[in-house]
Amino acid sequence: MVLKNPADLLRLLVVAMVVYPVLVLILRLSGKRTLSKLNAFDLVVTVALGSTLATILLSRDVSLVEGILALTLLVALQYAVALLGVRWPPAQRMLKAQPTILLRDGQLRHATMRRCRVTEGEVRQAARSQGMGDLHDLAAVVLETDGSFSVLTRSRLGDGSSLADAVDHGR
């Protein structure tokens, strides 16, 4: 590929040197929650920020001011939605999935696993990743709101209060 216009490289350098610090500032002002991946909505915002940054850097059709405004708007919307979810519980239920128990007391919840589109192999992999060789030694495997698995052994379950907000369809 041949560089058609050396000015494009200069534009890229200047825009990157302006936009990147602005994005870092916006993210620092908005708090740690902005880039968390606690649920699907957070992941979408994170991907959208990256896509917007790439568009600002590479597209001559997007002005610097438009790009900064787009980044600011995405972060502000994420902040507002997260705040709404904290302040108004019905919004939280609408925006965020609940953690779901896939295995309880060593027994797989097959119907729940089908509903969540999780295979036995994925549950076993989660157990192995925690050094567990026997599913019967597990108190619970939970599909978290971000799509990750939490594995709780019987010896570490305690009073089970960490499962209070997890949906258990197997009961």
Secondary structure, 3 states (H helix, E strand, C coil): CCCCCHHHHHHHHHHHHHHHHHHHHHHHHHCHHHHCCCCHHHHHHHHHHHHHHHHHHHCCCCCHHHHHHHHHHHHHHHHHHHHHHHHCHHHHHHHCCCCEEEEECCEECHHHHHHHCCCHHHHHHHHHHCCCCCHHHEEEEEECCCCCEEEEEHHHCCCCHHHCCCECCCC
